[in-house]
Amino acid sequence: MTVTRSGSATVTLPTDEQILITREFDAPRELVYEAFTTPDLVKRWWHANRGEMTIAEIDLRVGGKWRYVMVTDDGFEVGFHGEYREIVPNERIVSTEVYEGLPEGVSQEDGATVNTATFTEADGRTTLTILVQTTSKASRDAIIDSGMETGLQDALDLLEQAALSLR
Amino acid sequence: MARAATTADAFNAVAEPRRRQILDVLAGGERPVNDLVRVLGLAQPQVSKHLRVLREVGAVDVRGDGRQRLYRLNGHALKPIHDWVKNYERSWSDRFDQLDVVLEELKQKEEGDDSDA
């Protein structure tokens, strides 16, 4: 099957405590929301092709818990969990997120982020934004570490791009 | 959230919009402070304050040229951020590419349901 890619995700750092992820999808927002909140569907995309998701638990109500665990191709288990704080079906989900590989000495409270996922539809296409609000420098650094650990580096390509500047 | 004025790492340094603007200007080449003051439309003390933060993390270098002080970008200091953002972005891009596949199936299923009705 051919799939129309709507473009790649963009990541910006609006402040030193926030990370903003944006991506447009060629689908109405009800479907994006469904794929985002249905465990069997989440298991099919959240792994980003870097392993297999072993756990996707979603108790989609305010105060309900979620937990995602994947085993990467090189054998690392990576887990995240949190709690839902606000749910507006097809529009908005606010939830906390804790990386289960937090360094020693960082409490779960300090290490948690508050993530706001927003689904906006225009002309049958949906823009998904995820604003990751960290609560401390410790949690931001934990996110940075988690990105490093999952082995996503493509050093040569990056070296070339990064050689001169941030632009 | 209040931010400690002394906190200085590369992420912090580039998170401030004005500082990012300074980096953008300097990406075009070395500039004296006066140029930055003009382009940013800020008072010189404010520009100097931002430049000091950027210098502390090594994101800009400065050299004296007669009476002028010239600032230039030091991309090397920013590489960790660039690397991280690109990695993180790639990870989400790959994730969302998988989501595209799921969405395509959901769309087809929905069309199928409609035609059954």
Interface residues (C-beta under 8 A of the other chain):
Chain A: M1 V3 T4 R5 S6 S8 A9 T10 V11 T12 L13 P14 T15 D16 E17 I19 I21 R23 F25 D26 A27 L31 V32 E34 A35 F36 L41 R44 W45 W46 H47 A48 N49 R50 L128 K137 R140 I144 G147 M148 T150 L152 Q153 D154 L158 Q161 A162 A163 L164 S165 L166 R167
Chain B: M1 R3 T7 F11 N12 V14 A15 E16 L23 D24 A27 L73 G75 L78 K79 I81 H82 D83 W84 V85 K86 N87 Y88 E89 R90 S91 W92 S93 D94 R95 F96 D97 Q98 L99 D100 V101 V102 L103 E104 L106 K107 E110
